Amino acid sequence: MGLFRGSFTFMLGMGCGVYVAQNYNVPNVKKLFNTYVFLAKHIEETYRKPKKDSDD
């Protein structure tokens, strides 16, 4: 019974996801993620402490 219940839940979720993606303006998650990663890298490079020169 567990296999049937799990597959039914998966199919129901997939069907709802397809319906929402077709009928509503859903943002592109991959593009949004890449934008945030680029922004984080830019901020990290801007505010990074300068490297210390070790002349030992």
DSSP file (Angstrom, degrees, kcal/mol; ACC not computed):
  #  RESIDUE AA STRUCTURE BP1 BP2  ACC     N-H-->O    O-->H-N    N-H-->O    O-->H-N    TCO  KAPPA ALPHA  PHI   PSI    X-CA   Y-CA   Z-CA
    1    1 A M     >        0   0    0      0, 0.0     4,-2.2     0, 0.0     5,-0.2   0.000 360.0 360.0 360.0 -29.0    0.0    0.0    0.0
    2    2 A G  H  >  +     0   0    0      1,-0.2     4,-2.4     2,-0.2     5,-0.2   0.867 360.0  52.1 -65.2 -37.5    2.9    2.4    0.7
    3    3 A L  H  > S+     0   0    0      2,-0.2     4,-2.4     1,-0.2    -1,-0.2   0.912 110.9  47.4 -65.6 -42.2    4.1    2.3   -3.0
    4    4 A F  H  > S+     0   0    0      2,-0.2     4,-2.2     1,-0.2    -2,-0.2   0.919 113.4  47.6 -65.4 -43.1    0.6    3.2   -4.2
    5    5 A R  H  X S+     0   0    0     -4,-2.2     4,-2.1     2,-0.2    -2,-0.2   0.907 113.7  47.9 -65.6 -41.7    0.2    6.1   -1.7
    6    6 A G  H  X S+     0   0    0     -4,-2.4     4,-2.1     1,-0.2    -2,-0.2   0.909 113.6  45.9 -65.9 -42.4    3.6    7.5   -2.5
    7    7 A S  H  X S+     0   0    0     -4,-2.4     4,-2.6     2,-0.2    -1,-0.2   0.865 111.0  53.4 -70.2 -33.9    3.2    7.4   -6.2
    8    8 A F  H  X S+     0   0    0     -4,-2.2     4,-2.4    -5,-0.2    -2,-0.2   0.921 109.8  47.8 -64.6 -43.1   -0.3    8.9   -5.9
    9    9 A T  H  X S+     0   0    0     -4,-2.1     4,-2.4     2,-0.2    -2,-0.2   0.909 112.7  49.3 -63.0 -42.5    1.1   11.8   -3.9
   10   10 A F  H  X S+     0   0    0     -4,-2.1     4,-2.5     2,-0.2    -2,-0.2   0.930 112.5  46.8 -62.6 -46.2    3.9   12.3   -6.5
   11   11 A M  H  X S+     0   0    0     -4,-2.6     4,-2.5     2,-0.2    -2,-0.2   0.884 112.0  50.7 -65.7 -38.7    1.5   12.3   -9.4
   12   12 A L  H  X S+     0   0    0     -4,-2.4     4,-2.3     2,-0.2    -1,-0.2   0.920 112.5  46.7 -64.2 -44.1   -0.9   14.7   -7.7
   13   13 A G  H  X S+     0   0    0     -4,-2.4     4,-2.3     2,-0.2    -2,-0.2   0.897 112.5  49.7 -64.6 -40.8    1.9   17.1   -6.9
   14   14 A M  H  X S+     0   0    0     -4,-2.5     4,-2.4     2,-0.2    -2,-0.2   0.912 110.7  49.9 -65.3 -42.0    3.3   16.8  -10.5
   15   15 A G  H  X S+     0   0    0     -4,-2.5     4,-2.2     2,-0.2    -2,-0.2   0.913 111.9  47.6 -63.3 -42.8   -0.2   17.5  -11.9
   16   16 A C  H  X S+     0   0    0     -4,-2.3     4,-2.5     2,-0.2    -1,-0.2   0.895 111.3  52.0 -64.4 -39.5   -0.7   20.5   -9.7
   17   17 A G  H  X S+     0   0    0     -4,-2.3     4,-2.4     2,-0.2    -2,-0.2   0.901 109.7  48.1 -63.6 -41.7    2.8   21.8  -10.6
   18   18 A V  H  X S+     0   0    0     -4,-2.4     4,-1.8     2,-0.2    -1,-0.2   0.916 111.9  50.1 -64.9 -43.3    2.1   21.5  -14.3
   19   19 A Y  H  X S+     0   0    0     -4,-2.2     4,-1.9     1,-0.2    -2,-0.2   0.930 113.0  45.7 -60.4 -46.7   -1.2   23.3  -13.9
   20   20 A V  H  X S+     0   0    0     -4,-2.5     4,-1.9     1,-0.2    -2,-0.2   0.908 111.6  52.1 -64.8 -42.2    0.3   26.2  -12.0
   21   21 A A  H  < S+     0   0    0     -4,-2.4     5,-0.3     1,-0.2    -1,-0.2   0.837 114.3  43.3 -64.6 -32.6    3.2   26.5  -14.4
   22   22 A Q  H  < S+     0   0    0     -4,-1.8    -1,-0.2    -5,-0.2    -2,-0.2   0.813 122.4  34.7 -82.0 -30.2    0.9   26.7  -17.4
   23   23 A N  H  < S+     0   0    0     -4,-1.9     2,-0.3    -5,-0.2    -2,-0.2   0.541 113.1  50.9-107.4  -8.3   -1.7   29.1  -16.0
   24   24 A Y  S  < S-     0   0    0     -4,-1.9     2,-1.4    -5,-0.2     0, 0.0  -0.894  86.4-103.8-130.1 160.1    0.3   31.5  -13.7
   25   25 A N        -     0   0    0     -2,-0.3    -4,-0.1    -3,-0.0    -3,-0.1  -0.665  46.2-179.0 -84.5  90.5    3.3   33.6  -14.1
   26   26 A V        -     0   0    0     -2,-1.4     3,-0.0    -5,-0.3    -2,-0.0  -0.788  26.0-120.5 -94.0 129.5    5.9   31.5  -12.2
   27   27 A P        -     0   0    0      0, 0.0     2,-0.8     0, 0.0     3,-0.1  -0.319  27.7-104.4 -69.1 153.0    9.4   33.0  -12.0
   28   28 A N     >  -     0   0    0      1,-0.2     4,-2.1     2,-0.1     5,-0.2  -0.689  32.3-163.3 -77.6 109.3   12.4   31.1  -13.5
   29   29 A V  H  > S+     0   0    0     -2,-0.8     4,-2.7     1,-0.2     5,-0.2   0.870  85.0  54.0 -67.0 -38.6   14.0   29.7  -10.3
   30   30 A K  H  > S+     0   0    0      2,-0.2     4,-2.3     1,-0.2    -1,-0.2   0.913 110.9  45.8 -63.5 -42.6   17.3   28.9  -12.0
   31   31 A K  H  > S+     0   0    0      2,-0.2     4,-1.9     1,-0.2    -1,-0.2   0.904 113.4  49.9 -66.5 -41.3   17.7   32.4  -13.4
   32   32 A L  H  X S+     0   0    0     -4,-2.1     4,-2.0     2,-0.2    -2,-0.2   0.910 111.1  49.3 -62.6 -43.6   16.7   33.9  -10.0
   33   33 A F  H  X S+     0   0    0     -4,-2.7     4,-2.3     1,-0.2    -2,-0.2   0.915 110.0  50.5 -62.7 -45.0   19.3   31.7   -8.2
   34   34 A N  H  X S+     0   0    0     -4,-2.3     4,-2.3     1,-0.2    -1,-0.2   0.864 108.6  53.2 -63.5 -35.5   22.1   32.6  -10.6
   35   35 A T  H  X S+     0   0    0     -4,-1.9     4,-2.3     2,-0.2    -1,-0.2   0.923 110.2  46.8 -64.1 -44.4   21.3   36.3  -10.1
   36   36 A Y  H  X S+     0   0    0     -4,-2.0     4,-2.4     2,-0.2    -2,-0.2   0.871 111.4  51.3 -66.6 -36.8   21.6   36.0   -6.3
   37   37 A V  H  X S+     0   0    0     -4,-2.3     4,-2.4     2,-0.2    -1,-0.2   0.924 110.9  48.3 -65.4 -43.5   24.9   34.0   -6.6
   38   38 A F  H  X S+     0   0    0     -4,-2.3     4,-2.3     1,-0.2    -2,-0.2   0.916 112.3  49.2 -61.8 -43.0   26.3   36.7   -8.9
   39   39 A L  H  X S+     0   0    0     -4,-2.3     4,-2.4     2,-0.2    -2,-0.2   0.906 110.8  49.7 -63.2 -42.5   25.2   39.4   -6.4
   40   40 A A  H  X S+     0   0    0     -4,-2.4     4,-2.5     2,-0.2    -2,-0.2   0.902 111.2  49.1 -64.4 -41.6   26.7   37.5   -3.5
   41   41 A K  H  X S+     0   0    0     -4,-2.4     4,-2.4     2,-0.2    -1,-0.2   0.905 111.1  50.3 -64.2 -40.8   30.1   37.1   -5.3
   42   42 A H  H  X S+     0   0    0     -4,-2.3     4,-2.0     2,-0.2    -2,-0.2   0.925 112.6  45.7 -63.5 -45.1   30.1   40.8   -6.2
   43   43 A I  H  X S+     0   0    0     -4,-2.4     4,-2.2     2,-0.2    -2,-0.2   0.904 112.5  51.4 -64.8 -41.5   29.4   41.9   -2.6
   44   44 A E  H  < S+     0   0    0     -4,-2.5     4,-0.4     1,-0.2    -2,-0.2   0.906 112.3  45.6 -63.6 -42.1   32.1   39.4   -1.3
   45   45 A E  H  < S+     0   0    0     -4,-2.4     3,-0.4     1,-0.2    -1,-0.2   0.843 113.0  51.5 -70.1 -32.8   34.7   40.7   -3.7
   46   46 A T  H  < S+     0   0    0     -4,-2.0    -2,-0.2     1,-0.2    -1,-0.2   0.902 118.6  33.9 -70.4 -41.8   33.8   44.4   -2.9
   47   47 A Y  S  < S+     0   0    0     -4,-2.2    -1,-0.2    -5,-0.1    -2,-0.2   0.207  86.4 129.1-103.4  15.3   34.0   44.1    0.9
   48   48 A R        -     0   0    0     -3,-0.4     3,-0.1    -4,-0.4    -3,-0.0  -0.442  63.9-112.6 -70.2 141.1   36.9   41.5    1.1
   49   49 A K        -     0   0    0     -2,-0.1    -1,-0.1     1,-0.1     3,-0.1  -0.481  38.7-103.8 -69.1 143.9   39.8   42.4    3.4
   50   50 A P        -     0   0    0      0, 0.0     2,-0.1     0, 0.0    -1,-0.1  -0.394  40.2-102.9 -68.4 149.2   43.0   43.0    1.6
   51   51 A K        -     0   0    0      1,-0.1     2,-0.4    -3,-0.1    -3,-0.0  -0.456  32.4-124.5 -71.9 142.8   45.6   40.2    1.8
   52   52 A K        -     0   0    0     -2,-0.1     2,-0.6    -3,-0.1    -1,-0.1  -0.718  16.4-131.0 -87.8 136.5   48.5   40.7    4.2
   53   53 A D        -     0   0    0     -2,-0.4     2,-0.8     2,-0.0    -1,-0.0  -0.781  18.6-156.1 -85.5 121.7   52.0   40.4    2.7
   54   54 A S        -     0   0    0     -2,-0.6     2,-0.7     1,-0.1    -2,-0.0  -0.877  13.8-179.4-103.1 110.7   54.0   38.1    4.9
   55   55 A D              0   0    0     -2,-0.8    -1,-0.1     1,-0.2    -2,-0.0  -0.564 360.0 360.0-105.0  64.8   57.7   38.8    4.5
   56   56 A D              0   0    0     -2,-0.7    -1,-0.2     0, 0.0    -2,-0.0   0.442 360.0 360.0 -90.2 360.0   59.1   36.2    6.9
